[in-house]
Amino acid sequence: MFRIVIASIIASAASFASFVSAQPLAQTQPARNPAVTGQDVPPAGRQGGRGPQTPEQIQARRDLEVQRQVSTDATWRKGAEGVMTMEKITYESRVGGLPIPAFVFTPLQPRGAGSHPALVWVHPDIRGHVYEYFIPYVQEAVRRGYVVIAPEYRGSWGYGAEHYDAIDYGGAEVDDVLTAVDYLKGISIVDPGRIGIIGWSHGGMITLLSATREPTTFTAAVAMVPVTNLFQRLAWKGVERQHMAIDPANRYGGLPSEQRDVYKERSPVYQVDKLQIPVLVHITRNDADVNFEEAEQLVDALRSRKASLSETKIYDDPQGGHLFDRQYTRDGESTDLAYYTPSNTPEQRDSWNRVWTFLDWNLRPYQSVVK
């Protein structure tokens, strides 16, 4: 742990400079915007699990998201131009053989067989997809030498009713993400001994469950503002309402009082003792989605029981709250890459510098072979 901290200090300036040079700076700080401060919800019109409830409205929304996914794919392709190669692939999940769409990004000039580490990039939201605001960060990851796979695990929107209705919150969706590792191992330039995983919010929960369900599959894990404790989450958000959002098909078999073991198995705070790899966790005190009272339980557990493996950071009151590290400017159209320019708040910069330092220390993307 001591050498990781020292390495973080030494690498901070270089990492900061690399991040800044890779991103265009916003000219002014954006005003606080309800759409990007607090609740981890999609841009306007994309309400995921919190959307309209009538069958007609749900079907209309699904149809719209299939259309929007075409635009999203085009924006990602534009973001890849001159920076990285991009493929949109599909692999079969190890659970039920469900087709899982995924983005795969690789360096323009790969070094050779087994010479690059890889990252599994897990998107946020109960209902969401691989958002375009991740473009600057995936670009940075590939510039640093990583191969990136971003799976659209079951329940993600934009891929039709079967995919959307297959949602299995904290269950088979974790298997969908773990199956991405099997795909990565089939890419010749990937070193199977250097695979990390990173996720946000609900994706942070999937990240932690992946790292504890298969403790030796990954080399390192990053979980940003992760969902931590389903018992407390349902109690604070409204048990019936939240249960309907995360488990509309009642795959859990009931509420927490009826299915304690299921909710416990899908709550990362209860899986901490299974952790065997380095993990980085960032949370905020002003988080209006994953409330601090929920998130701090994980940080406390890591600090007390896995201190040698964990790096944690609590931000006091960053602009954006739950979305502090993913805020972007709101000028322009969604198909314009400038629309997704990071807002560059001090906390956002600090968090990403720590993320890159942690990943680079553990996965060594600058080395072709790690002995």
N, C-alpha and C positions, 0 to 999 in steps of 0.2 A: 504493500500500500504506500509506504514511504517513497519508494522510487517512482511510483506512478504520479504522486503529488509533485515531486521534484521535476519529473519530465513535463508535467502539465505547465509548470511555471516557466521552464526553459522554452517550451514550444509555443507558449501563448502568443508571443509577439509575431512569430513567423506564421502561425495559423491565422491570426487576426489579419495580417497583411494579405495572405493568400485569399481569405474570404472576401475582403474588401475589393481586391483587384478583380475578383471573379464576378462581382455584382455591381450594377450601376446604382449610384447613390440617389436616394430621393432628395429633391431640392429643399423640401420643407417637411417637417413632421406632420403626418396626416392627423386630422382631427379625430377624436374618439368617435367611433361609429358603432352603433348598436349591432350591426351585422358582423363586426369583427371584434367585439369586446364581450367576453363572458361566455355565453352558451356556445358549445361546440356544434354549431349548426352550419349547413352549407350556405352558399350565396343565395341571394333572394330568389324565391321560387323553388328552392330545393330543400325541402323540410325533412326528408328522410323519414324516420319513425315518428316524427311529430306532425306529419302532414294530414290531409283530409282523410276521413274515415269511411265514407260511403264507397261501395264497390265501384261505382261509376267513376268517382273522383280518383280512386286509387289506380284504376286501369288507365285513366287519362294521364295520370302522372307517370306511370310506367312507360306508356307510349312516348311521352315527351322526353323522358330520360334516355330512351333508346336513341332518339333523334339527337339529343344533346351529346351523347357519347361519341357520335361521329365527329362533332366539332371538337370535343376534348381530345380525341385521337389526333386530329389534324394539328391542334395546338402543340401537343407533345412532339409531333414530328417536326414542326417548325422549330421548337426548342432544341431539338437534337442536331439540327443542321450545323455542320462545321465544328461540333463539339463532341459528339458521340454517335455511335450507331444505335438505332432503335428497331426492335422487332416487337410486334404484337403477336403473342403466341397463345396456345391453349394446351393445358395439360390435364390429365385426369386425376382427380383427388383420390387419395388412398381410401377415402370413405365413400362408398357408393359409386365411384367412378364419375362423379359429377364433373363436367368440363369447367375448368377454372381459367378464365382469360388472365393474361399477365403481360405487363410491359417488361422487356429485357433491354438493358442498356449496357454497352461495352465501349471501351476506349477505341478511338479511331486507329491507333497504332499499337495493337497488343504486342506484348513482349515475347510471347511464346507459350508453349504448353505448360500448364500448372503454375504460371508466374503471377497471377493476379488473385487477390482476395475478393470476396463477394459479400454483398449485403442483401438481405431480404427486407424489403421496404414495406411496412404494414400501414395502410391508410387508416384514418380515424372514422368515427361515427358509427352508430348502430346501423344506419343506412347511409352509405357513402360510396365513394370510389376514389381512384388515384387522382386527387385534385391537381389542377394545373399550377397551383401556388407552390407545389413542390419542385417545379422545373428548375429554379436557380440552385436548389440544394442537390438535386440529382446530378445536374451539370457539374457541380463542385465535387461530388463524390467520384464521378467518372474521371474528372481531371486529376484527381489524387491517385487514381489507379484502380478503383473498385469496379467490379462488374455488379450491376444492380438488377434485381428482379422485384417487381411490384405486383403482387397477385391481387386480383379482384375476387376475393374469397366469397363464398356463398352468402347471400343477403345483400350484396352490393347492387346498386342500381345500374341501369343502363344495359342490362343483358337479358331482359325478358322476365316473364312471370315465374318460370320454373326456378331460375337462379335466385330471384328476389324472395320467393316463398320458401326456399330451402334454408333460410336463416336458422342458425343454431349457435346462439350467443355463448361463447366460451366453450363450445363443444366441437362439432365437426369443422367449424370454421378454423379452428386451431390446426386440425389435420390438413385442411386445404393449404395453410401457410407452410406447415412442415413439409408437405409434398413438394413445395417449391425448391427445397434443398435437393431433392432427388433430380430435379431438372437442372439445377446449377451444376451438379456433379457430372452431368453429361456435356457440359461446355468445356472444351479442351483447355482453354486458357485459365480456367478457375482452379485454384488450389483448394481441394476439399478440406484441408486442415485449417483454412483461414476463412471461415464463413461467419459473419455476424448478422444480427437482426436488430432492427430499429422500428419503433412504432409510437404513435401518438394517441392519447386518450383511450378510446376503445381498442385502437391498434396497439397502444402500450400495454393494455391488459393481455391481448393476444401474444405480444412479445414475451411477457413474463411467463405466461402459461406455457408457451412453446419451450422456453429455456428451462422450465422446471419439469415439464412432462417428459422431455428428452434431454437430460442434463448435460450430455456430451456432444450433442449435434452441433452446437454453435461454440465459437471461440469467445464471443463477447456479445452483450446485449445492451441496448439503450431504450429506456422506456420514459417517454416524456408525458407529464401530467396523466399518468395511467389510472384507469379505473382499478380500484384496489379491493373493495369489500362490498359484495353484492347485498349482504344483509343490511348494512348501513345505507347503501345507495337506495335501495327500495324503501327503506323506512323514511329517509329524508325526502325523496322525490314523490312519494305516494305509492304504496305497495301495488295496488291494482293497476294504476296507470302505467307504472314502470314495467310491471310484469307483462302487460299487453304490448309494450314497445319492444322489449327484448325477446319475448317468447310468445308471439301471437299464435303459434301452433301448439302451445302447451307441451313442448318437448321436455321441459323440466318435470312435468307431472304434477305441478301445483305450486303453491306459494312457499316462501321460506319456512314457515311453521310446519309445512307438510313434507318438504323435501330438503331437510337441512343438509344432508350429505352432498346433494347435487350443487347447491349454492356454495357450499364450502369448497368443493372441488374446483369451482370456476372462479374463485376469489383469490387473486395472487397473494394477498397478505397471509393466507393460510398455507402457502406453498414455499415460503422463504427457506425453510430448512432443507429443501431439495436442491437449492441453488449450488452449482459447482463451478460457474464461470464468472468472470468480472461483469458487473452490471453498473450502469450509470442511470440515475433517476433524478429528474428535475421536477419540482412542483412549485406552486405559488400560493401565497396566503389569500389572494383575492380571486381565487378560482370559483366561478359561479356554476360550474358544471360538475367537476369532480371536487366537491367541497374540501377545504383544507382539513377539516376534521376526519374525513375519510382518507385523504392522501397521506397525512402525517403518520398514520398507523404503519404504512409500508416503510416509510423512511425510518421510523423508530425501530421497526423490526430488523431492517437491514443494518442499521448502525449498532444494534445490540447483539445480533446473532450472526451477521455476515460482514463484519467490519473489514476484514482483510480482502473481501471480494467486491465491495460496493463503494461507489462514489456517489454522494447525494448532494443536492443543492436546493435550498429553499429561497425563492425570490419573494420579497416582501409585498410589493405593490406594482408590478410591471404593467405598463399599458397593454391592454388586451386581455388581461387575466388568463383564462384558460388557453387562449390563442396567442399568448405573448410571443412565442418563438416562430409563429407562422403568419404574422400580420404582413399585409402587403398594401400597396397603394391602390386606390379605388378609381383612378383616372383611366379613361379609355374603355375599349370594348373587351369582352372576355377572350376574344381570339387574338388580341394584341399582347405580345409577350411583355411589353412594358407595364401592362396591367398588374403583373405579378412581381414587380420589383419589391424586394423586402423593405419594410418601413425603417429598418436600421435603428431601432431603439437600443439603448445601452444593454438592456437585459437580453434582447434578441441576439445581439452580437456576442455577448458574453456566453450565452448558452451554446450557441453554435461553435464558438471557439473551443469550448470544453468538450463538445461532442466530437469534433474532428480530432482533437488531441487524444481523447480516450480511444477512439477507434484506431487511429494511426499507431498508437502505442501497442495495442493488442493484436492488430491485424497486419501491420507493417506493409502498407500498399506500395511503399517506395522500394521494396526488395523483391526481386524476382523469385528467390528461393530463401526460405526461412528454415534454418536448422534448429 
